[in-house]
Amino acid sequence: MSLITIGQLATAFIVIILILLQERTSGAGGLFGGGGGEFYQRRRGVERILFIATIATAILFTLLSILNLLY
């Protein structure tokens, strides 16, 4: 396996973990579409850091995928 493929695997696992760590709604009601009255909430603190890290890691994964395709 090449170094790019190993990087892809690592970033894929990190993206999965970061997505699972994000809490969209509180309680089990959010699992089935319920979740409260507010439509939009501002991200703060750790939630914002997780959101930005998820985006950055997904971009890194995309770039590694393109590199793997080219080389």
Secondary structure by P-SEA (a helix, b strand, c coil): ccaaaaaaaaaaaaaaaaaaaccccccccccccccccccbbbbcaaaaaaaaaaaaaaaaaaaaaaaaaac
